[in-house]
Amino acid sequence: MLTLYRAINILFNIIETLIFIRIVFSFLNVSPYNPIGRVIYELTEPILGPTRELIYKLGINTGMFDFFTFISNTYS
């Protein structure tokens, strides 16, 4: 059971790191078509996509800021 807990913990740490890298990429304007950027975007989109949809469905106007990455990172 402890091994399962550690594996899940490592998985969440990897996901958090990838989301943080995606946030940094968005500030640096790294293209999602860059090979490294593409891998980061493809690995994080299944997590960030539903969060983005929830924000849009709730009608929250975030303006020019993209808060869904911060929200996803907070709850993961």
N, CA, C, O and CB atoms as a CASP TS submission, in Angstrom:
PFRMAT TS
TARGET T0000
AUTHOR 0000-0000-0000
METHOD Language model
MODEL 1
PARENT N/A
ATOM      1  N   MET     1       0.815  -1.190   0.000  1.00  0.00           N
ATOM      2  CA  MET     1       0.000   0.000   0.000  1.00  0.00           C
ATOM      3  C   MET     1       0.862   1.259   0.000  1.00  0.00           C
ATOM      4  O   MET     1       0.532   2.247  -0.657  1.00  0.00           O
ATOM      5  CB  MET     1      -0.929  -0.005   1.196  1.00  0.00           C
ATOM      6  N   LEU     2       1.965   1.217   0.739  1.00  0.00           N
ATOM      7  CA  LEU     2       2.872   2.352   0.794  1.00  0.00           C
ATOM      8  C   LEU     2       3.499   2.613  -0.580  1.00  0.00           C
ATOM      9  O   LEU     2       3.721   3.762  -0.962  1.00  0.00           O
ATOM     10  CB  LEU     2       3.966   2.111   1.845  1.00  0.00           C
ATOM     11  N   THR     3       3.776   1.557  -1.298  1.00  0.00           N
ATOM     12  CA  THR     3       4.339   1.689  -2.636  1.00  0.00           C
ATOM     13  C   THR     3       3.350   2.368  -3.580  1.00  0.00           C
ATOM     14  O   THR     3       3.747   3.206  -4.390  1.00  0.00           O
ATOM     15  CB  THR     3       4.737   0.316  -3.185  1.00  0.00           C
ATOM     16  N   LEU     4       2.096   2.026  -3.489  1.00  0.00           N
ATOM     17  CA  LEU     4       1.061   2.659  -4.306  1.00  0.00           C
ATOM     18  C   LEU     4       0.951   4.140  -3.973  1.00  0.00           C
ATOM     19  O   LEU     4       0.839   4.972  -4.873  1.00  0.00           O
ATOM     20  CB  LEU     4      -0.295   1.965  -4.099  1.00  0.00           C
ATOM     21  N   TYR     5       0.983   4.471  -2.705  1.00  0.00           N
ATOM     22  CA  TYR     5       0.931   5.867  -2.277  1.00  0.00           C
ATOM     23  C   TYR     5       2.106   6.647  -2.844  1.00  0.00           C
ATOM     24  O   TYR     5       1.930   7.759  -3.341  1.00  0.00           O
ATOM     25  CB  TYR     5       0.923   5.961  -0.747  1.00  0.00           C
ATOM     26  N   ARG     6       3.289   6.084  -2.775  1.00  0.00           N
ATOM     27  CA  ARG     6       4.481   6.758  -3.304  1.00  0.00           C
ATOM     28  C   ARG     6       4.403   6.923  -4.816  1.00  0.00           C
ATOM     29  O   ARG     6       4.799   7.960  -5.347  1.00  0.00           O
ATOM     30  CB  ARG     6       5.744   5.978  -2.933  1.00  0.00           C
ATOM     31  N   ALA     7       3.898   5.913  -5.512  1.00  0.00           N
ATOM     32  CA  ALA     7       3.770   6.004  -6.964  1.00  0.00           C
ATOM     33  C   ALA     7       2.784   7.105  -7.359  1.00  0.00           C
ATOM     34  O   ALA     7       3.036   7.858  -8.300  1.00  0.00           O
ATOM     35  CB  ALA     7       3.320   4.655  -7.546  1.00  0.00           C
ATOM     36  N   ILE     8       1.677   7.196  -6.650  1.00  0.00           N
ATOM     37  CA  ILE     8       0.694   8.240  -6.938  1.00  0.00           C
ATOM     38  C   ILE     8       1.273   9.610  -6.604  1.00  0.00           C
ATOM     39  O   ILE     8       1.049  10.580  -7.329  1.00  0.00           O
ATOM     40  CB  ILE     8      -0.611   7.998  -6.144  1.00  0.00           C
ATOM     41  N   ASN     9       2.007   9.685  -5.519  1.00  0.00           N
ATOM     42  CA  ASN     9       2.645  10.938  -5.137  1.00  0.00           C
ATOM     43  C   ASN     9       3.649  11.393  -6.197  1.00  0.00           C
ATOM     44  O   ASN     9       3.695  12.573  -6.543  1.00  0.00           O
ATOM     45  CB  ASN     9       3.340  10.786  -3.782  1.00  0.00           C
ATOM     46  N   ILE    10       4.438  10.474  -6.704  1.00  0.00           N
ATOM     47  CA  ILE    10       5.401  10.799  -7.758  1.00  0.00           C
ATOM     48  C   ILE    10       4.670  11.251  -9.020  1.00  0.00           C
ATOM     49  O   ILE    10       5.097  12.202  -9.674  1.00  0.00           O
ATOM     50  CB  ILE    10       6.305   9.583  -8.066  1.00  0.00           C
ATOM     51  N   LEU    11       3.581  10.582  -9.362  1.00  0.00           N
ATOM     52  CA  LEU    11       2.798  10.968 -10.536  1.00  0.00           C
ATOM     53  C   LEU    11       2.273  12.396 -10.402  1.00  0.00           C
ATOM     54  O   LEU    11       2.361  13.181 -11.347  1.00  0.00           O
ATOM     55  CB  LEU    11       1.629   9.995 -10.740  1.00  0.00           C
ATOM     56  N   PHE    12       1.728  12.736  -9.236  1.00  0.00           N
ATOM     57  CA  PHE    12       1.227  14.097  -9.025  1.00  0.00           C
ATOM     58  C   PHE    12       2.353  15.130  -9.055  1.00  0.00           C
ATOM     59  O   PHE    12       2.159  16.242  -9.546  1.00  0.00           O
ATOM     60  CB  PHE    12       0.485  14.181  -7.694  1.00  0.00           C
ATOM     61  N   ASN    13       3.516  14.775  -8.540  1.00  0.00           N
ATOM     62  CA  ASN    13       4.658  15.692  -8.601  1.00  0.00           C
ATOM     63  C   ASN    13       5.087  15.935 -10.040  1.00  0.00           C
ATOM     64  O   ASN    13       5.421  17.063 -10.404  1.00  0.00           O
ATOM     65  CB  ASN    13       5.835  15.140  -7.790  1.00  0.00           C
ATOM     66  N   ILE    14       5.082  14.901 -10.854  1.00  0.00           N
ATOM     67  CA  ILE    14       5.437  15.050 -12.270  1.00  0.00           C
ATOM     68  C   ILE    14       4.414  15.931 -12.976  1.00  0.00           C
ATOM     69  O   ILE    14       4.783  16.803 -13.763  1.00  0.00           O
ATOM     70  CB  ILE    14       5.526  13.669 -12.963  1.00  0.00           C
ATOM     71  N   ILE    15       3.141  15.712 -12.701  1.00  0.00           N
ATOM     72  CA  ILE    15       2.087  16.517 -13.324  1.00  0.00           C
ATOM     73  C   ILE    15       2.215  17.979 -12.908  1.00  0.00           C
ATOM     74  O   ILE    15       2.095  18.872 -13.746  1.00  0.00           O
ATOM     75  CB  ILE    15       0.693  15.973 -12.946  1.00  0.00           C
ATOM     76  N   GLU    16       2.454  18.230 -11.635  1.00  0.00           N
ATOM     77  CA  GLU    16       2.628  19.608 -11.171  1.00  0.00           C
ATOM     78  C   GLU    16       3.820  20.274 -11.847  1.00  0.00           C
ATOM     79  O   GLU    16       3.748  21.444 -12.224  1.00  0.00           O
ATOM     80  CB  GLU    16       2.805  19.640  -9.651  1.00  0.00           C
ATOM     81  N   THR    17       4.905  19.542 -12.000  1.00  0.00           N
ATOM     82  CA  THR    17       6.087  20.087 -12.661  1.00  0.00           C
ATOM     83  C   THR    17       5.797  20.401 -14.121  1.00  0.00           C
ATOM     84  O   THR    17       6.211  21.446 -14.623  1.00  0.00           O
ATOM     85  CB  THR    17       7.259  19.109 -12.555  1.00  0.00           C
ATOM     86  N   LEU    18       5.090  19.510 -14.807  1.00  0.00           N
ATOM     87  CA  LEU    18       4.743  19.759 -16.206  1.00  0.00           C
ATOM     88  C   LEU    18       3.832  20.971 -16.350  1.00  0.00           C
ATOM     89  O   LEU    18       3.986  21.754 -17.287  1.00  0.00           O
ATOM     90  CB  LEU    18       4.072  18.531 -16.810  1.00  0.00           C
ATOM     91  N   ILE    19       2.888  21.131 -15.434  1.00  0.00           N
ATOM     92  CA  ILE    19       2.004  22.302 -15.482  1.00  0.00           C
ATOM     93  C   ILE    19       2.810  23.569 -15.221  1.00  0.00           C
ATOM     94  O   ILE    19       2.579  24.587 -15.873  1.00  0.00           O
ATOM     95  CB  ILE    19       0.854  22.170 -14.447  1.00  0.00           C
ATOM     96  N   PHE    20       3.735  23.526 -14.296  1.00  0.00           N
ATOM     97  CA  PHE    20       4.583  24.687 -14.038  1.00  0.00           C
ATOM     98  C   PHE    20       5.416  25.034 -15.271  1.00  0.00           C
ATOM     99  O   PHE    20       5.553  26.207 -15.618  1.00  0.00           O
ATOM    100  CB  PHE    20       5.501  24.426 -12.833  1.00  0.00           C
ATOM    101  N   ILE    21       5.967  24.024 -15.928  1.00  0.00           N
ATOM    102  CA  ILE    21       6.740  24.261 -17.151  1.00  0.00           C
ATOM    103  C   ILE    21       5.849  24.874 -18.224  1.00  0.00           C
ATOM    104  O   ILE    21       6.285  25.758 -18.962  1.00  0.00           O
ATOM    105  CB  ILE    21       7.372  22.946 -17.664  1.00  0.00           C
ATOM    106  N   ARG    22       4.611  24.414 -18.316  1.00  0.00           N
ATOM    107  CA  ARG    22       3.683  24.985 -19.297  1.00  0.00           C
ATOM    108  C   ARG    22       3.393  26.450 -18.981  1.00  0.00           C
ATOM    109  O   ARG    22       3.280  27.268 -19.894  1.00  0.00           O
ATOM    110  CB  ARG    22       2.370  24.180 -19.331  1.00  0.00           C
ATOM    111  N   ILE    23       3.270  26.787 -17.702  1.00  0.00           N
ATOM    112  CA  ILE    23       3.063  28.183 -17.312  1.00  0.00           C
ATOM    113  C   ILE    23       4.259  29.031 -17.728  1.00  0.00           C
ATOM    114  O   ILE    23       4.095  30.125 -18.269  1.00  0.00           O
ATOM    115  CB  ILE    23       2.830  28.296 -15.791  1.00  0.00           C
ATOM    116  N   VAL    24       5.448  28.527 -17.476  1.00  0.00           N
ATOM    117  CA  VAL    24       6.660  29.251 -17.864  1.00  0.00           C
ATOM    118  C   VAL    24       6.708  29.397 -19.387  1.00  0.00           C
ATOM    119  O   VAL    24       7.053  30.463 -19.897  1.00  0.00           O
ATOM    120  CB  VAL    24       7.932  28.520 -17.344  1.00  0.00           C
ATOM    121  N   PHE    25       6.368  28.339 -20.109  1.00  0.00           N
ATOM    122  CA  PHE    25       6.344  28.401 -21.574  1.00  0.00           C
ATOM    123  C   PHE    25       5.367  29.460 -22.067  1.00  0.00           C
ATOM    124  O   PHE    25       5.634  30.144 -23.055  1.00  0.00           O
ATOM    125  CB  PHE    25       5.973  27.037 -22.159  1.00  0.00           C
ATOM    126  N   SER    26       4.230  29.597 -21.377  1.00  0.00           N
ATOM    127  CA  SER    26       3.257  30.593 -21.817  1.00  0.00           C
ATOM    128  C   SER    26       3.787  32.008 -21.602  1.00  0.00           C
ATOM    129  O   SER    26       3.482  32.901 -22.393  1.00  0.00           O
ATOM    130  CB  SER    26       1.931  30.407 -21.075  1.00  0.00           C
ATOM    131  N   PHE    27       4.567  32.229 -20.557  1.00  0.00           N
ATOM    132  CA  PHE    27       5.161  33.546 -20.342  1.00  0.00           C
ATOM    133  C   PHE    27       6.285  33.821 -21.342  1.00  0.00           C
ATOM    134  O   PHE    27       6.502  34.968 -21.730  1.00  0.00           O
ATOM    135  CB  PHE    27       5.693  33.658 -18.912  1.00  0.00           C
ATOM    136  N   LEU    28       6.990  32.785 -21.754  1.00  0.00           N
ATOM    137  CA  LEU    28       8.104  32.941 -22.691  1.00  0.00           C
ATOM    138  C   LEU    28       7.661  32.845 -24.149  1.00  0.00           C
ATOM    139  O   LEU    28       8.485  32.963 -25.056  1.00  0.00           O
ATOM    140  CB  LEU    28       9.162  31.893 -22.412  1.00  0.00           C
ATOM    141  N   ASN    29       6.369  32.632 -24.380  1.00  0.00           N
ATOM    142  CA  ASN    29       5.804  32.488 -25.729  1.00  0.00           C
ATOM    143  C   ASN    29       6.466  31.361 -26.524  1.00  0.00           C
ATOM    144  O   ASN    29       6.772  31.521 -27.705  1.00  0.00           O
ATOM    145  CB  ASN    29       5.944  33.798 -26.493  1.00  0.00           C
ATOM    146  N   VAL    30       6.682  30.231 -25.869  1.00  0.00           N
ATOM    147  CA  VAL    30       7.205  29.054 -26.559  1.00  0.00           C
ATOM    148  C   VAL    30       6.063  28.448 -27.369  1.00  0.00           C
ATOM    149  O   VAL    30       4.968  28.226 -26.853  1.00  0.00           O
ATOM    150  CB  VAL    30       7.807  28.007 -25.546  1.00  0.00           C
ATOM    151  N   SER    31       6.329  28.193 -28.609  1.00  0.00           N
ATOM    152  CA  SER    31       5.300  27.669 -29.504  1.00  0.00           C
ATOM    153  C   SER    31       4.890  26.255 -29.095  1.00  0.00           C
ATOM    154  O   SER    31       5.743  25.436 -28.755  1.00  0.00           O
ATOM    155  CB  SER    31       5.800  27.677 -30.957  1.00  0.00           C
ATOM    156  N   PRO    32       3.588  25.967 -29.127  1.00  0.00           N
ATOM    157  CA  PRO    32       3.159  24.599 -28.840  1.00  0.00           C
ATOM    158  C   PRO    32       3.569  23.627 -29.943  1.00  0.00           C
ATOM    159  O   PRO    32       3.393  22.418 -29.794  1.00  0.00           O
ATOM    160  CB  PRO    32       1.653  24.555 -28.650  1.00  0.00           C
ATOM    161  N   TYR    33       4.112  24.139 -31.047  1.00  0.00           N
ATOM    162  CA  TYR    33       4.582  23.278 -32.129  1.00  0.00           C
ATOM    163  C   TYR    33       6.053  22.930 -31.986  1.00  0.00           C
ATOM    164  O   TYR    33       6.581  22.127 -32.755  1.00  0.00           O
ATOM    165  CB  TYR    33       4.345  23.943 -33.464  1.00  0.00           C
ATOM    166  N   ASN    34       6.716  23.528 -31.007  1.00  0.00           N
ATOM    167  CA  ASN    34       8.073  23.147 -30.657  1.00  0.00           C
ATOM    168  C   ASN    34       8.009  21.707 -30.135  1.00  0.00           C
ATOM    169  O   ASN    34       7.083  21.381 -29.392  1.00  0.00           O
ATOM    170  CB  ASN    34       8.702  24.135 -29.587  1.00  0.00           C
ATOM    171  N   PRO    35       8.962  20.833 -30.497  1.00  0.00           N
ATOM    172  CA  PRO    35       8.871  19.428 -30.052  1.00  0.00           C
ATOM    173  C   PRO    35       8.737  19.266 -28.536  1.00  0.00           C
ATOM    174  O   PRO    35       7.938  18.450 -28.075  1.00  0.00           O
ATOM    175  CB  PRO    35      10.089  18.672 -30.518  1.00  0.00           C
ATOM    176  N   ILE    36       9.493  20.015 -27.771  1.00  0.00           N
ATOM    177  CA  ILE    36       9.385  19.915 -26.316  1.00  0.00           C
ATOM    178  C   ILE    36       8.063  20.514 -25.851  1.00  0.00           C
ATOM    179  O   ILE    36       7.393  19.957 -24.981  1.00  0.00           O
ATOM    180  CB  ILE    36      10.575  20.626 -25.626  1.00  0.00           C
ATOM    181  N   GLY    37       7.694  21.647 -26.434  1.00  0.00           N
ATOM    182  CA  GLY    37       6.423  22.275 -26.088  1.00  0.00           C
ATOM    183  C   GLY    37       5.241  21.388 -26.409  1.00  0.00           C
ATOM    184  O   GLY    37       4.266  21.341 -25.659  1.00  0.00           O
ATOM    185  N   ARG    38       5.329  20.686 -27.523  1.00  0.00           N
ATOM    186  CA  ARG    38       4.233  19.792 -27.927  1.00  0.00           C
ATOM    187  C   ARG    38       4.042  18.670 -26.896  1.00  0.00           C
ATOM    188  O   ARG    38       2.909  18.348 -26.537  1.00  0.00           O
ATOM    189  CB  ARG    38       4.515  19.186 -29.331  1.00  0.00           C
ATOM    190  N   VAL    39       5.132  18.082 -26.423  1.00  0.00           N
ATOM    191  CA  VAL    39       5.041  17.014 -25.423  1.00  0.00           C
ATOM    192  C   VAL    39       4.417  17.553 -24.138  1.00  0.00           C
ATOM    193  O   VAL    39       3.542  16.915 -23.552  1.00  0.00           O
ATOM    194  CB  VAL    39       6.442  16.410 -25.134  1.00  0.00           C
ATOM    195  N   ILE    40       4.871  18.730 -23.701  1.00  0.00           N
ATOM    196  CA  ILE    40       4.331  19.334 -22.482  1.00  0.00           C
ATOM    197  C   ILE    40       2.842  19.617 -22.651  1.00  0.00           C
ATOM    198  O   ILE    40       2.048  19.316 -21.759  1.00  0.00           O
ATOM    199  CB  ILE    40       5.088  20.636 -22.133  1.00  0.00           C
ATOM    200  N   TYR    41       2.459  20.192 -23.790  1.00  0.00           N
ATOM    201  CA  TYR    41       1.054  20.519 -24.021  1.00  0.00           C
ATOM    202  C   TYR    41       0.191  19.262 -24.099  1.00  0.00           C
ATOM    203  O   TYR    41      -0.918  19.241 -23.565  1.00  0.00           O
ATOM    204  CB  TYR    41       0.906  21.331 -25.304  1.00  0.00           C
ATOM    205  N   GLU    42       0.681  18.231 -24.748  1.00  0.00           N
ATOM    206  CA  GLU    42      -0.112  17.000 -24.873  1.00  0.00           C
ATOM    207  C   GLU    42      -0.262  16.272 -23.535  1.00  0.00           C
ATOM    208  O   GLU    42      -1.285  15.629 -23.299  1.00  0.00           O
ATOM    209  CB  GLU    42       0.532  16.065 -25.895  1.00  0.00           C
ATOM    210  N   LEU    43       0.725  16.363 -22.673  1.00  0.00           N
ATOM    211  CA  LEU    43       0.644  15.701 -21.374  1.00  0.00           C
ATOM    212  C   LEU    43      -0.215  16.470 -20.375  1.00  0.00           C
ATOM    213  O   LEU    43      -0.813  15.870 -19.482  1.00  0.00           O
ATOM    214  CB  LEU    43       2.031  15.512 -20.807  1.00  0.00           C
ATOM    215  N   THR    44      -0.281  17.781 -20.518  1.00  0.00           N
ATOM    216  CA  THR    44      -1.037  18.579 -19.552  1.00  0.00           C
ATOM    217  C   THR    44      -2.453  18.927 -20.011  1.00  0.00           C
ATOM    218  O   THR    44      -3.291  19.288 -19.185  1.00  0.00           O
ATOM    219  CB  THR    44      -0.293  19.843 -19.260  1.00  0.00           C
ATOM    220  N   GLU    45      -2.729  18.826 -21.293  1.00  0.00           N
ATOM    221  CA  GLU    45      -4.055  19.215 -21.797  1.00  0.00           C
ATOM    222  C   GLU    45      -5.197  18.373 -21.228  1.00  0.00           C
ATOM    223  O   GLU    45      -6.266  18.932 -20.983  1.00  0.00           O
ATOM    224  CB  GLU    45      -4.073  19.117 -23.300  1.00  0.00           C
ATOM    225  N   PRO    46      -5.040  17.061 -21.001  1.00  0.00           N
ATOM    226  CA  PRO    46      -6.153  16.308 -20.387  1.00  0.00           C
ATOM    227  C   PRO    46      -6.521  16.806 -18.988  1.00  0.00           C
ATOM    228  O   PRO    46      -7.640  16.575 -18.529  1.00  0.00           O
ATOM    229  CB  PRO    46      -5.794  14.834 -20.310  1.00  0.00           C
ATOM    230  N   ILE    47      -5.621  17.469 -18.321  1.00  0.00           N
ATOM    231  CA  ILE    47      -5.908  18.010 -16.994  1.00  0.00           C
ATOM    232  C   ILE    47      -6.429  19.441 -17.104  1.00  0.00           C
ATOM    233  O   ILE    47      -7.385  19.814 -16.425  1.00  0.00           O
ATOM    234  CB  ILE    47      -4.648  17.965 -16.107  1.00  0.00           C
ATOM    235  N   LEU    48      -5.801  20.230 -17.953  1.00  0.00           N
ATOM    236  CA  LEU    48      -6.160  21.641 -18.047  1.00  0.00           C
ATOM    237  C   LEU    48      -7.404  21.882 -18.885  1.00  0.00           C
ATOM    238  O   LEU    48      -8.108  22.867 -18.661  1.00  0.00           O
ATOM    239  CB  LEU    48      -5.016  22.419 -18.620  1.00  0.00           C
ATOM    240  N   GLY    49      -7.693  21.018 -19.838  1.00  0.00           N
ATOM    241  CA  GLY    49      -8.865  21.183 -20.696  1.00  0.00           C
ATOM    242  C   GLY    49     -10.176  21.227 -19.925  1.00  0.00           C
ATOM    243  O   GLY    49     -10.950  22.166 -20.107  1.00  0.00           O
ATOM    244  N   PRO    50     -10.454  20.250 -19.076  1.00  0.00           N
ATOM    245  CA  PRO    50     -11.703  20.298 -18.299  1.00  0.00           C
ATOM    246  C   PRO    50     -11.786  21.517 -17.373  1.00  0.00           C
ATOM    247  O   PRO    50     -12.868  22.063 -17.159  1.00  0.00           O
ATOM    248  CB  PRO    50     -11.841  19.031 -17.474  1.00  0.00           C
ATOM    249  N   THR    51     -10.649  21.936 -16.831  1.00  0.00           N
ATOM    250  CA  THR    51     -10.642  23.126 -15.979  1.00  0.00           C
ATOM    251  C   THR    51     -11.001  24.357 -16.788  1.00  0.00           C
ATOM    252  O   THR    51     -11.775  25.199 -16.332  1.00  0.00           O
ATOM    253  CB  THR    51      -9.272  23.311 -15.311  1.00  0.00           C
ATOM    254  N   ARG    52     -10.446  24.467 -17.982  1.00  0.00           N
ATOM    255  CA  ARG    52     -10.746  25.581 -18.872  1.00  0.00           C
ATOM    256  C   ARG    52     -12.232  25.596 -19.229  1.00  0.00           C
ATOM    257  O   ARG    52     -12.865  26.651 -19.219  1.00  0.00           O
ATOM    258  CB  ARG    52      -9.888  25.498 -20.146  1.00  0.00           C
ATOM    259  N   GLU    53     -12.782  24.432 -19.543  1.00  0.00           N
ATOM    260  CA  GLU    53     -14.204  24.341 -19.883  1.00  0.00           C
ATOM    261  C   GLU    53     -15.081  24.756 -18.700  1.00  0.00           C
ATOM    262  O   GLU    53     -16.093  25.432 -18.883  1.00  0.00           O
ATOM    263  CB  GLU    53     -14.557  22.913 -20.325  1.00  0.00           C
ATOM    264  N   LEU    54     -14.697  24.356 -17.502  1.00  0.00           N
ATOM    265  CA  LEU    54     -15.460  24.723 -16.314  1.00  0.00           C
ATOM    266  C   LEU    54     -15.474  26.236 -16.117  1.00  0.00           C
ATOM    267  O   LEU    54     -16.514  26.812 -15.799  1.00  0.00           O
ATOM    268  CB  LEU    54     -14.881  24.035 -15.076  1.00  0.00           C
ATOM    269  N   ILE    55     -14.333  26.877 -16.303  1.00  0.00           N
ATOM    270  CA  ILE    55     -14.263  28.329 -16.160  1.00  0.00           C
ATOM    271  C   ILE    55     -15.153  29.005 -17.189  1.00  0.00           C
ATOM    272  O   ILE    55     -15.863  29.957 -16.864  1.00  0.00           O
ATOM    273  CB  ILE    55     -12.815  28.821 -16.302  1.00  0.00           C
ATOM    274  N   TYR    56     -15.122  28.519 -18.445  1.00  0.00           N
ATOM    275  CA  TYR    56     -15.961  29.116 -19.486  1.00  0.00           C
ATOM    276  C   TYR    56     -17.441  28.883 -19.208  1.00  0.00           C
ATOM    277  O   TYR    56     -18.253  29.782 -19.423  1.00  0.00           O
ATOM    278  CB  TYR    56     -15.593  28.549 -20.856  1.00  0.00           C
ATOM    279  N   LYS    57     -17.809  27.686 -18.731  1.00  0.00           N
ATOM    280  CA  LYS    57     -19.219  27.397 -18.443  1.00  0.00           C
ATOM    281  C   LYS    57     -19.742  28.210 -17.270  1.00  0.00           C
ATOM    282  O   LYS    57     -20.920  28.566 -17.237  1.00  0.00           O
ATOM    283  CB  LYS    57     -19.403  25.917 -18.158  1.00  0.00           C
ATOM    284  N   LEU    58     -18.890  28.502 -16.322  1.00  0.00           N
ATOM    285  CA  LEU    58     -19.300  29.321 -15.192  1.00  0.00           C
ATOM    286  C   LEU    58     -19.396  30.798 -15.566  1.00  0.00           C
ATOM    287  O   LEU    58     -19.918  31.603 -14.795  1.00  0.00           O
ATOM    288  CB  LEU    58     -18.330  29.141 -14.041  1.00  0.00           C
ATOM    289  N   GLY    59     -18.901  31.150 -16.733  1.00  0.00           N
ATOM    290  CA  GLY    59     -18.980  32.526 -17.208  1.00  0.00           C
ATOM    291  C   GLY    59     -18.006  33.457 -16.523  1.00  0.00           C
ATOM    292  O   GLY    59     -18.252  34.660 -16.431  1.00  0.00           O
ATOM    293  N   ILE    60     -16.914  32.921 -16.046  1.00  0.00           N
ATOM    294  CA  ILE    60     -15.915  33.746 -15.383  1.00  0.00           C
ATOM    295  C   ILE    60     -15.068  34.427 -16.444  1.00  0.00           C
ATOM    296  O   ILE    60     -14.447  33.766 -17.277  1.00  0.00           O
ATOM    297  CB  ILE    60     -15.032  32.902 -14.422  1.00  0.00           C
ATOM    298  N   ASN    61     -15.049  35.749 -16.407  1.00  0.00           N
ATOM    299  CA  ASN    61     -14.264  36.511 -17.367  1.00  0.00           C
ATOM    300  C   ASN    61     -12.888  36.757 -16.769  1.00  0.00           C
ATOM    301  O   ASN    61     -12.744  37.544 -15.833  1.00  0.00           O
ATOM    302  CB  ASN    61     -14.965  37.855 -17.737  1.00  0.00           C
ATOM    303  N   THR    62     -11.882  36.089 -17.306  1.00  0.00           N
ATOM    304  CA  THR    62     -10.527  36.232 -16.782  1.00  0.00           C
ATOM    305  C   THR    62      -9.724  37.274 -17.542  1.00  0.00           C
ATOM    306  O   THR    62      -8.567  37.533 -17.212  1.00  0.00           O
ATOM    307  CB  THR    62      -9.809  34.905 -16.830  1.00  0.00           C
ATOM    308  N   GLY    63     -10.326  37.866 -18.549  1.00  0.00           N
ATOM    309  CA  GLY    63      -9.614  38.880 -19.315  1.00  0.00           C
ATOM    310  C   GLY    63      -8.463  38.265 -20.080  1.00  0.00           C
ATOM    311  O   GLY    63      -8.604  37.211 -20.699  1.00  0.00           O
ATOM    312  N   MET    64      -7.323  38.933 -20.031  1.00  0.00           N
ATOM    313  CA  MET    64      -6.171  38.427 -20.777  1.00  0.00           C
ATOM    314  C   MET    64      -5.369  37.394 -19.991  1.00  0.00           C
ATOM    315  O   MET    64      -4.420  36.815 -20.518  1.00  0.00           O
ATOM    316  CB  MET    64      -5.270  39.575 -21.168  1.00  0.00           C
ATOM    317  N   PHE    65      -5.741  37.160 -18.745  1.00  0.00           N
ATOM    318  CA  PHE    65      -5.021  36.200 -17.922  1.00  0.00           C
ATOM    319  C   PHE    65      -5.617  34.810 -18.068  1.00  0.00           C
ATOM    320  O   PHE    65      -6.827  34.648 -18.230  1.00  0.00           O
ATOM    321  CB  PHE    65      -5.038  36.631 -16.457  1.00  0.00           C
ATOM    322  N   ASP    66      -4.755  33.822 -18.009  1.00  0.00           N
ATOM    323  CA  ASP    66      -5.161  32.441 -18.171  1.00  0.00           C
ATOM    324  C   ASP    66      -5.019  31.750 -16.817  1.00  0.00           C
ATOM    325  O   ASP    66      -3.963  31.200 -16.506  1.00  0.00           O
ATOM    326  CB  ASP    66      -4.314  31.724 -19.273  1.00  0.00           C
ATOM    327  N   PHE    67      -6.090  31.777 -16.007  1.00  0.00           N
ATOM    328  CA  PHE    67      -6.023  31.272 -14.646  1.00  0.00           C
ATOM    329  C   PHE    67      -6.225  29.773 -14.533  1.00  0.00           C
ATOM    330  O   PHE    67      -5.997  29.220 -13.457  1.00  0.00           O
ATOM    331  CB  PHE    67      -7.032  31.961 -13.818  1.00  0.00           C
ATOM    332  N   PHE    68      -6.640  29.086 -15.588  1.00  0.00           N
ATOM    333  CA  PHE    68      -6.955  27.670 -15.441  1.00  0.00           C
ATOM    334  C   PHE    68      -5.728  26.845 -15.091  1.00  0.00           C
ATOM    335  O   PHE    68      -5.860  25.801 -14.452  1.00  0.00           O
ATOM    336  CB  PHE    68      -7.580  27.142 -16.710  1.00  0.00           C
ATOM    337  N   THR    69      -4.527  27.285 -15.494  1.00  0.00           N
ATOM    338  CA  THR    69      -3.328  26.531 -15.123  1.00  0.00           C
ATOM    339  C   THR    69      -3.070  26.642 -13.629  1.00  0.00           C
ATOM    340  O   THR    69      -2.639  25.676 -13.000  1.00  0.00           O
ATOM    341  CB  THR    69      -2.105  27.031 -15.911  1.00  0.00           C
ATOM    342  N   PHE    70      -3.330  27.815 -13.055  1.00  0.00           N
ATOM    343  CA  PHE    70      -3.124  27.980 -11.623  1.00  0.00           C
ATOM    344  C   PHE    70      -4.165  27.205 -10.832  1.00  0.00           C
ATOM    345  O   PHE    70      -3.852  26.622  -9.794  1.00  0.00           O
ATOM    346  CB  PHE    70      -3.167  29.457 -11.244  1.00  0.00           C
ATOM    347  N   ILE    71      -5.399  27.195 -11.315  1.00  0.00           N
ATOM    348  CA  ILE    71      -6.465  26.476 -10.623  1.00  0.00           C
ATOM    349  C   ILE    71      -6.189  24.981 -10.661  1.00  0.00           C
ATOM    350  O   ILE    71      -6.334  24.298  -9.648  1.00  0.00           O
ATOM    351  CB  ILE    71      -7.839  26.789 -11.254  1.00  0.00           C
ATOM    352  N   SER    72      -5.791  24.464 -11.826  1.00  0.00           N
ATOM    353  CA  SER    72      -5.507  23.034 -11.943  1.00  0.00           C
ATOM    354  C   SER    72      -4.342  22.636 -11.064  1.00  0.00           C
ATOM    355  O   SER    72      -4.361  21.574 -10.442  1.00  0.00           O
ATOM    356  CB  SER    72      -5.215  22.661 -13.389  1.00  0.00           C
ATOM    357  N   ASN    73      -3.329  23.483 -11.009  1.00  0.00           N
ATOM    358  CA  ASN    73      -2.160  23.172 -10.204  1.00  0.00           C
ATOM    359  C   ASN    73      -2.487  23.205  -8.721  1.00  0.00           C
ATOM    360  O   ASN    73      -1.881  22.471  -7.940  1.00  0.00           O
ATOM    361  CB  ASN    73      -1.035  24.140 -10.512  1.00  0.00           C
ATOM    362  N   THR    74      -3.433  24.041  -8.320  1.00  0.00           N
ATOM    363  CA  THR    74      -3.810  24.128  -6.921  1.00  0.00           C
ATOM    364  C   THR    74      -4.526  22.868  -6.456  1.00  0.00           C
ATOM    365  O   THR    74      -4.303  22.419  -5.331  1.00  0.00           O
ATOM    366  CB  THR    74      -4.688  25.341  -6.692  1.00  0.00           C
ATOM    367  N   TYR    75      -5.372  22.292  -7.283  1.00  0.00           N
ATOM    368  CA  TYR    75      -6.191  21.158  -6.870  1.00  0.00           C
ATOM    369  C   TYR    75      -5.587  19.809  -7.212  1.00  0.00           C
ATOM    370  O   TYR    75      -6.189  18.782  -6.897  1.00  0.00           O
ATOM    371  CB  TYR    75      -7.533  21.261  -7.492  1.00  0.00           C
ATOM    372  N   SER    76      -4.423  19.768  -7.844  1.00  0.00           N
ATOM    373  CA  SER    76      -3.848  18.460  -8.173  1.00  0.00           C
ATOM    374  C   SER    76      -2.951  17.957  -7.072  1.00  0.00           C
ATOM    375  O   SER    76      -2.385  16.870  -7.184  1.00  0.00           O
ATOM    376  CB  SER    76      -3.069  18.530  -9.472  1.00  0.00           C
TER
END
